[in-house]
Amino acid sequence: MPKANEGQIDRAVRVFLGLLILIVASMFSGVLKLLVGFVALILLITGVVGVCPAYFLIKINTLNDKINKDTTPLN
């Protein structure tokens, strides 16, 4: 399984938008309902799992393992 590349805020936004878009999709019919529902499903899955394949392609990582790991603490 690929390494997680989404931070908590990124994941929360994806789940929220996925649910919102899923509600909006229920207002449509036919092919449009399927397409909008598919987009919502992708957002929900990537938000729950924490892995975005598109982020791997464009080398984005919103997951911070340690905040400010490249800086030294101020004394």
C-alpha positions in Angstrom: 0.0 0.0 0.0 1.3 3.5 -0.8 2.5 5.7 1.9 0.0 8.3 3.2 0.4 11.8 1.8 -2.5 13.7 3.1 -2.6 15.7 6.3 -5.5 15.9 8.8 -6.9 19.1 7.4 -6.6 17.9 3.8 -8.4 14.6 4.7 -11.2 16.4 6.7 -11.8 18.8 3.7 -12.0 15.9 1.3 -14.5 14.0 3.4 -16.6 17.1 4.0 -16.6 18.0 0.3 -17.3 14.4 -0.7 -20.4 14.2 1.5 -21.6 17.6 0.3 -21.1 16.7 -3.4 -22.8 13.3 -2.7 -25.8 15.2 -1.4 -25.8 17.5 -4.5 -25.5 14.4 -6.8 -28.7 13.1 -5.4 -30.4 16.1 -7.0 -29.4 15.2 -10.5 -30.4 12.2 -12.6 -28.9 10.0 -15.3 -25.3 10.2 -16.3 -24.7 13.5 -14.6 -25.7 11.9 -11.3 -23.3 9.1 -11.8 -20.4 11.4 -12.8 -20.9 13.8 -9.8 -21.4 10.8 -7.5 -18.1 9.3 -8.8 -16.3 12.5 -8.0 -17.8 12.5 -4.5 -16.8 8.8 -4.0 -13.2 9.5 -5.0 -13.0 12.4 -2.5 -14.5 10.3 0.2 -12.1 7.3 -0.4 -9.0 9.4 -0.6 -10.0 11.3 2.5 -10.7 8.2 4.6 -7.6 6.3 3.4 -5.2 9.3 3.5 -3.6 8.5 0.1 -4.1 10.6 -3.0 -2.6 9.0 -6.2 -2.6 12.4 -8.0 -0.4 13.8 -5.2 2.2 11.1 -6.0 2.3 12.1 -9.6 2.9 15.8 -8.9 5.0 15.1 -5.7 2.8 16.9 -3.2 2.7 15.8 0.5 0.4 17.6 3.0 1.2 15.2 5.7 3.5 16.6 8.4 5.1 13.8 10.4 6.9 16.3 12.6 6.1 20.0 12.6 9.1 22.2 11.8 11.4 19.1 11.6 13.9 21.1 9.4 14.3 23.9 12.0 16.0 23.9 15.3 14.1 24.9 18.4 14.6 28.4 19.8 16.3 28.6 23.2 
